[in-house]
Amino acid sequence: MIHKTISLADQIFERLESDILTGVYPIGSLLTELSLSEDLGVSRTPIREAIRRLEQEHLVESSSKGMIVLSITPNDAMVIYDIRIHVEGLAARACAENITDEQLAELKELLDLQEFYIKKGDSEKVKNADSQFHRMIYQFAGSPVYYDTLAPLHNKTQKFRKASVSKSGKAEVSYNEHYEIYRAIASRDPEKAEQTMKYHVEQARARLAELTDLT
């Protein structure tokens, strides 16, 4: 059930986007305004707006019977990682130049939380902490352009990132790479921050390439 707020259409969009990107609605599934309205307990007006935005994001396409789910293919994800390698490196550089002591403490606290969930073997919370680490860097980079550009790209690969952190040892590797990024940012070393971030995203791309069973 969706809770009705001022940003109802935004809530619905985020819910449907997440369900598509995590495979709740597999590629080829058919979505209609009526079925979604009944499932989510809301009127068709915000559903219509959310579907329009999903279509703009190329996550669904119109057909005579409704909207067909497209989602993100492994090839799409590889292209996203290619873009992130360069732009996210710039964000880490800017973060090292602009982060405050308070923000740095938040970043370290999140890293500690990620380590905690790894030890517990909670892959869902590890994935969430992983995502939040990157989002914090976008937020602390000193310009909203970084967040607005990178957050949607990062979000679109969540299905593949979850599969990666679920593989034995992969979560620990990712955490260690995060820690090196943190150390570079904490040292206020823009060059090192950019290099360590680019390396991390390059390695994430390589890990994705190993997951040949994903569709």
N, C-alpha and C positions, 0 to 999 in steps of 0.2 A: 504493500500500500504506500502511495506517495503522499507525503505530508504537504498540505497546501500552504504555500508561502507566496510572497510577492514574486519570487523567481521560479515559479512553477515550471515554466517551459525549460529553464536552464536545468532544473533538477531532472526532468524527464530526459532531456538530451544526454546529460551525464550518465544517467542510469542505463539508457539504451546503448550509448556509446560503449560503456564498460561491458555490458552484456554481449555486444557484438565482438568486441576485441578480445574477450576472454573465452569466447566459444559457446556461450549460453545459447546464442542464436548462430548456428553454423552457417558457413558460406552456402548460399543457395536457398536459405530459409525464406519464407514469404511472410511479410509483416503487413498488417492492414490497420487503418486507423481504428476500426471498430474493435478488433481483437485486442489491440494495445489499450484502448480506452477501458475495456472491460477488465483486463488483467491488472492495470494500474489504478483503476478506480477514479479516473479523472475524465473530464469532457474531451471531446475530439479537437477542440481548438488548440490547446497547448501541445497535444500529440502532433497535430499538423505542423506546428512551428518546429518542433524537435525533429520531425522527419525531414523537413526542408533543410535544416542544418546538417543532418546526417548525409543527405544527398550532396550538399556542398563539400563535405569532407570525403566524398567518394566511398562511403561505407555502405550505402544502399543505392539502388537504381530503380527507377519507375518501370512498372510493367502493367499490362492490362488488368491483372488480378490484384495488384498491390505493389509493395516495395520488396525487391529481392536483395538479400544481404550479400554484400561483396566482401567485407572485412579486409584484412591485410594479409597478403601472401608472403611466404618467406622471401621472395625476390623483392617485394616492396620493402620489407624490413631491412634487407641488406642495403638498399638505396638510402633508407633513412639513416642507417648507421654511417654510411659514407658522408652524409651531410653533417651528422652530429660530430664526427671526428674533428672537423675543422671549426665549426661554430662553437661547440662546447669547449674546445680548447681556448677560444677567445674569452668565453664566459669565465673560465677558471682563472685566466690571466687577470681579467677585470676584477674578479672576486678578491684575489690576492692584493690588489691595489686599493680596494674600497671597503673591505669587510671591517666591522667594528669588533672590539673585544667582546661585547655582549653576543654578537652574532657568531663569533668564533666559538664561544662557549656552547651555544645552541648546536652548532655543527658537531662538536666533540660529544655532546650528550647523545645526539642521534647515533653517532658511530658506536658508542658504548651500548646503546639499545640494539643496534644491528648485531653486534657481537653476542649479546645475551640471547637473542632469538636464534642465532645460528647454533649456539650450544644446546638450546632446547629442541632444535630440529623442526622449528615452525616455519616452513617454507613460505607460507602466505604472508606472515609478518616480516620475514626477511625481505621478501619482494617489496613490501610497502615501505620498509625502512630504506631500502636501496633507492626506491623512487624519490622518497623525501629528501635524501642526501643530495641528489642531483637538483631537485627543485629548490632547495635552500641555496645552492650555489648560483642558480639562475637569479633568485631573488636578491642575493647579496652582491650581485655583480655591479650594481650602481645604476642600472638602466632597466626599465620594464620591458624594453625591446628583447632582451635576452630571454626573459621568462615567456613572453608572448610568442617568441619564435620556437623555443626549444621544448617547452612543456607539452604542446600538442604532439610533437614528434616522438618524444619520450613515451607518452601515454599510448601511442599506437603500437608500440612493441611489447606491451605488458604481457601478452600471452606467451611470447617467446622468452622473455626475461624470467617469467615464473618457471617455465620448463627448464631453463638453464640453472637457476639456483636450486632446483630440485635434484639435479645431478650430484652425485657424491663428490664432495671436495670443491665444487664450483663456487659455492657460497663463501667459503673461506678465502678462496683466491680473490673474489670480487671485493671482499672486506679488506684484505691486505692492500689492494690497489686503492681503495677509498682512503685508507689510512695514509698512504703516501701522498695522495692529493691533499689531504688535510694538513699534513706536515709542511708541504710546500706553501699552502695558503697561510698557515700559522706563522711561517717564516717571512711572510710578505715578499715572497720570491715569485714575481709574475712569470718569468721564463720557465722556472721549474714547475709551477702550477699548470701552465699550458702544456708542457711536455708530458707530465704525469697523467693529465686528463686525456690527452690524445692517445696515449698508450693504453689507458684503461678502456676507452671506447673501441680502439682497434682490437683489443683482446676480447671484448664483449662481442664484436662482430665475428671474430674467429670462432668463438664458442657457439654462436648462432649457426655458423656454417657446418658445425659438427652435428647439429640436431636435424639430421636428414629425414627423420620420421615425422616431422611436423608438416601440416598442410595449411 
